[in-house]
Amino acid sequence: MKHLKRIGKTMKFAVLAAAIAGLAQTAGVADAASLHTAKEGDTFFLLAQRYGVSVEDLKKENPDVAASNIYAGVQIKVPDENKLKAASDSKPQLLSEKAPAGDGQQVEAWGKTFNYSKVVDVKATAYSAAASENGKWGAVDYFGNPLKLGTIAVDPNVIPLGTKVLVTGYSHPGLPDQSFVAVARDKGSAITGKRIDIFIPGSPSFVSDFGFQNVKLYVIDK
């Protein structure tokens, strides 16, 4: 009988240990739910749009992560776990055109409404900040400003420099899902006619995966 009691106690301890381990594992999953493991090309701007939080909140949550040094594998804390789950369960709404009561045209993207004057279908490529892709002037746009997400190179005869557009119809992990606002700040000898070159942060090999894509531009009214 003593032997049986000893076995019973052993089983109870085993069950209790398993329960504790299960709780610890569950807690680990909950903790992990607030983390994003960065991949090449990730930026605070992209992650803010993906998870529905502000860039400022992401930076406050990650004071030790420099915006210019987000590399593959680094752990990024996302402020709100509920927003994290919601973002993983559903993608941002595809842009939709609206018909306002008065004159003009409108398109909605990322919860914002933009007035646009026309739509231009173009063939797009992408470029990085590599010296081999930017000539003697380095990683700056036509006006001398550092290249950043939202910069596109254009043919000024088709799209004047300074034009703001909503870029849609592309696919690349280094760009926001479905659409993003860009400004024509750059140009290049190879970019002629209905062509644009989209700047994407990341290595040349990562950016080159963009290839050639047909995209649609909504020219936003100022």
Protein Blocks (a to p, Z undefined) as FASTA:
>chain_A
ZZmmmmmmmmmmmmmmmmmmmmmmmmmmmmmmmpccddehiafklmmmmnopafklmmmm
mmmbcfklccehiacddfblmlmmmmmmpccddddddddfbecddddeehiacddfbdcd
dddddddfbfklnojnopadfkopacdehiacddfklmcghiacddehiacfkbcehiac
dddfbdcfklgcjadddddeddfklmmmnmpaddddddddZZ
